[in-house]
Structure formats: C-alpha cells, structure tokens
C-alpha cells in the first residue's frame, strides 16, 4: 500500500510540474518549447521555428567537442547536419523534469543512416540511441542547451568502431 501511495504521489508531482498547461505557467511553457525543439526542428525539419523559440544569444554546448553553436543559426546548422545523415529522425521522450528555468529530457533518437555522419559513410542501418538534454530558458526562449548521447553505441550500431 505504501509503495502504491508513493508511486501515485510521484506521478502527481511529475504531471503537475511537467505537463503543458493552458494556464500560462512558465515551467509548462518551457517544457512545451523544449519539445518543439526536437519535434519540430529535428524530427520535422521545421527550421523556421528556431527563430521563435531560440534566443539570439543561445549557446548549444556540443557533446564531445569544443564547438559552440550560437543562436538560431547554430541550432539550424546542427539540425540540418543530423537531417542530412538521418532523414527520418524521430525523438521519443521518456522522461521530463522541469524546475524553474531548466528543462531536462531523457530520450531515444531513432533514424536510418542515409548520409555521412561522424565520418561514417551511409550504411542504411536503422539506429536507436539513448540520450539526455537540458535547456535553460529566459523570457520564453531557449538561451542555453546541452545534449549527451551514447556515441559509442551509435557507432557500434553503424558497425563503425
């Protein structure tokens, strides 16, 4: 019984802090924008929305690199690179945790390798790679973001290691 009550409490807390709400709650709006980032820009290729949801000062800290992508143009550049390599990109979100100006998401990236990526020529193989991202928001726009995914697993699925 106690375990069931704890599980219900956790579900209520996560739902109340992380669900999109028509009430104008800032945290809920940040969660909605974080979802648009992957769903619209990466999965659907709707690059125009970047200017609406990404601040001009936004910095994307590229995993395993010293590269820093700035503003909507940096986001579009990165997303276009992914879409050239994996034209059927899909992000499946498993968990979302939001607090104040930060939104974290645990996800699985899925796609068919149809273009050069990380120096690997197209293989036609379908990959599913787990990762996490965190974004910071200010005034309804993403101002900083980080992403980490299992690059070694991706390369293994492409038989590139």
HUQUI-V531528 format. One record per helix or strand of 2 or more residues. SS is the DSSP state (helix for helix, strand for strand). FROM is the first residue (numbers start at 0). LEN is the number of residues. If there is no record, write none. Layout:
BEGIN
<<SS	FROM	LEN> <SS	FROM	LEN>>
END
This chain:
BEGIN
<<helix	1	17> <helix	25	18> <helix	46	7> <strand	53	8> <strand	67	3> <helix	70	15> <strand	89	10> <strand	101	11> <strand	125	13> <strand	140	9> <helix	150	7>>
END
